[in-house]
Amino acid sequence: MNCGSTSTKVAYFEDTIERGRESLDVPLSEGPASPRVLDHFGPRSKQVRQFLESNGLRVADFDILVARAGAIPHVRSGGAYEVNDLMVATLTHAPAAQHASSLSCLIANELARGTGVPVIVYDPTAVDCVDPIAKITGLPEVVNLPVFHLLNTKMAGTTYAATTGRGYADLDLIIAHLGGGITIGYHEHGRVADWIYDDEGPMSPQRAGRVPTRYLVDLCYQSGRSHQAMRVHLAGRGGLAAHLGTQDTREIERRIAAGDERAALVYRAMAYGVAKGIGELSVIRGGRVDQIILTGGIAHSRLFTGWVGELVGFIAPVTVLAGEREMEALVAGGLRVLAGEEPIQPYTVHPPGYSSIEELRARPSFLA
C-alpha cells in the first residue's frame, strides 16, 4: 500500500507475481481544508477495504502487509521496520510532517488488527544518511534534515544498474522523482549523499517548491491565513494547482496542445526547476555523475522529460524510467523478510520532546 498526495496505490502479489493493482484517485476538490492529511484516514481506508472486497481478498490470508513509511522521525538506515505502537502513536499524534504517506501504514495496521499478519514499512522517506555539510543552513536553529522519495528512487537506481551489468552501489546517480511531490537525490554508491526536498526545489503539481524567503515572509504575515492554512497553501494547493487550477499534468498537456500559452509557460517552468535542481546536485562531487534518471508518474510525459533532458544532458546521459516502482520495491522487501534474508528492525525512535508512548497519546489525535 502506498498513499501518495494524489492517490492511494494498492496491489497484491503471490510471490513476485502481481495479481491485482489499482490506483485510487484523490480528487483535488476533496482535499482537506487543513494540512492535516490524516483527516483522510477514514475515506482512504474505506477505498482500500472496497478494493479488497471487490477482489475477494481477506487480510488474514496474507503472509505480510508492506506499506510505504510515513512521516516518522529520522532513522539511520533503510530496510524493513515493524509497524508497532510507537510508530502508530507518532503518526497519529506527532508526525514529523503532514504527508499522505503516513496513512499507508496506519491503514495497513488497522486492516491487520486481530489477524496476526505482520505489518512493516520499507525504505522510509526520512533516512539520515546524507553528508553532514548538506544539513547546515544559514540559521543555526534550523537544521535541514533529509526527506526524499527513497523507496522509488532507490528502486529506479537498482533497475537502471541492472541494465549496465553493474550494481546500484557501484554508481553515482542523480535521480529525480517526478510526482505529486518532486524530490531529487544524489545517490553515491548506494547512499543518498545530498538531496533537494519539495520545498527547496522545483514546484510540483500541488506544491509551491522554492519561494524566495523575502516574499514568503511578507506573504505569511500579510495574507491573513492561519499557520495551518499557509502550510496547505504551500504544500497541497501550490504549484500547478495554484497556477492552473489542476494538478493533472495530462489535462495541462491537452491545454498546451490546444494553444494555451500560460499553461505551457508554467509547465515548462516546472521542468526548468527540475533541471536547475539536477544541476545543483551535480556539483557536490565535482561533476562526477554516471547517469541522470527521471522517474515517477510525470516521467511518462515525453514533453516534460524532453524539456529536462535538453537542459541537463551535458552533465551526464539521461535515462527515463517512467512510473513508480514503489510497489515492486515494497514486495521485494517483504519477500526478503519472509525468506529470512533481511531482518525486521524494531522501530524505536521517539519524536523530539517525547520519551514515551503515553506522552504522545496525551496529545490530541489527528484522527479524532
C-alpha positions, 0 to 999 in steps of 0.5 A, spaced: 500 500 500 502 506 498 498 513 499 501 518 495 498 526 495 494 524 489 492 517 490 492 511 494 496 505 490 494 498 492 496 491 489 497 484 491 502 479 489 503 471 490 510 471 490 513 476 485 507 475 481 502 481 481 495 479 481 491 485 482 493 493 482 489 499 482 490 506 483 485 510 487 484 517 485 484 523 490 480 528 487 483 535 488 476 538 490 476 533 496 482 535 499 482 537 506 481 544 508 487 543 513 494 540 512 492 535 516 492 529 511 490 524 516 483 527 516 483 522 510 484 516 514 477 514 514 475 515 506 482 512 504 481 506 508 474 505 506 477 505 498 482 500 500 477 495 504 472 496 497 478 494 493 479 488 497 472 486 497 471 487 490 477 482 489 475 477 494 481 478 498 481 477 506 487 480 510 488 474 514 490 470 508 496 474 507 503 472 509 505 480 510 502 487 509 508 492 506 506 499 506 510 505 504 513 509 511 510 515 513 512 521 516 516 518 522 522 521 525 529 520 522 532 513 522 539 511 520 538 506 515 533 503 510 530 496 510 524 493 513 521 496 520 515 493 524 509 497 524 508 497 532 505 502 537 510 507 537 510 508 530 502 508 530 502 513 536 507 518 532 503 518 526 497 519 529 499 524 534 506 527 532 508 526 525 514 529 523 510 532 517 503 532 514 504 527 508 499 522 505 504 517 506 503 516 513 496 513 512 499 507 508 501 504 514 496 506 519 491 503 514 495 497 513 495 496 521 488 497 522 486 492 516 491 487 520 488 488 527 486 481 530 489 477 524 496 476 526 499 478 519 505 482 520 505 489 518 512 493 516 514 499 512 520 499 507 525 504 505 522 510 509 522 517 506 526 520 512 533 516 512 539 520 515 544 518 511 546 524 507 553 528 508 553 532 514 555 539 510 548 538 506 544 539 513 547 546 515 543 552 513 544 559 514 540 559 521 543 555 526 536 553 529 534 550 523 537 544 521 535 541 514 534 534 515 533 529 509 526 527 506 526 524 499 522 519 495 527 513 497 523 507 496 522 509 488 528 512 487 532 507 490 528 502 486 529 506 479 537 506 481 537 498 482 533 497 475 537 502 471 544 498 474 541 492 472 541 494 465 549 496 465 551 489 468 553 493 474 550 494 481 546 500 484 552 501 489 557 501 484 554 508 481 553 515 482 546 517 480 542 523 480 535 521 480 529 525 480 522 523 482 517 526 478 510 526 482 505 529 486 511 531 490 518 532 486 524 530 490 531 529 487 537 525 490 544 524 489 545 517 490 553 515 491 554 508 491 548 506 494 547 512 499 543 518 498 549 523 499 545 530 498 538 531 496 533 537 494 526 536 498 519 539 495 520 545 498 527 547 496 526 545 489 522 545 483 514 546 484 510 540 483 503 539 481 500 541 488 506 544 491 509 551 491 517 548 491 522 554 492 519 561 494 524 566 495 524 567 503 523 575 502 516 574 499 514 568 503 515 572 509 511 578 507 506 573 504 505 569 511 504 575 515 500 579 510 495 574 507 491 573 513 491 565 513 492 561 519 499 557 520 495 551 518 492 554 512 499 557 509 502 550 510 496 547 505 497 553 501 504 551 500 504 544 500 497 541 497 494 547 493 501 550 490 504 549 484 500 547 478 494 547 482 495 554 484 497 556 477 492 552 473 487 550 477 489 542 476 494 538 478 493 533 472 499 534 468 495 530 462 489 535 462 495 541 462 498 537 456 491 537 452 491 545 454 498 546 451 496 542 445 490 546 444 494 553 444 494 555 451 500 559 452 500 560 460 499 553 461 505 551 457 509 557 460 508 554 467 509 547 465 515 548 462 517 552 468 516 546 472 521 542 468 526 548 468 526 547 476 527 540 475 533 541 471 536 547 475 535 542 481 539 536 477 544 541 476 545 543 483 546 536 485 551 535 480 556 539 483 557 536 490 562 531 487 565 535 482 561 533 476 562 526 477 555 523 475 554 516 471 547 517 469 541 522 470 534 518 471 527 521 471 522 517 474 515 517 477 508 518 474 510 525 470 516 521 467 511 518 462 510 525 459 515 525 453 514 533 453 516 534 460 522 529 460 524 532 453 524 539 456 529 536 462 533 532 458 535 538 453 537 542 459 541 537 463 544 532 458 551 535 458 552 533 465 551 526 464 546 521 459 539 521 461 535 515 462 527 515 463 524 510 467 517 512 467 512 510 473 513 508 480 516 502 482 514 503 489 510 497 489 515 492 486 520 495 491 515 494 497 514 486 495 521 485 494 522 487 501 517 483 504 519 477 500 526 478 503 523 478 510 519 472 509 525 468 506 529 470 512 534 474 508 533 481 511 531 482 518 525 486 521 528 492 525 524 494 531 522 501 530 524 505 536 525 512 535 521 517 539 519 524 536 523 530 539 520 532 546 517 525 547 520 519 551 514 515 551 508 512 548 503 515 553 506 522 552 504 522 545 497 519 546 496 525 551 496 529 545 490 530 541 489 525 535 489 527 528 484 522 527 479 524 532 
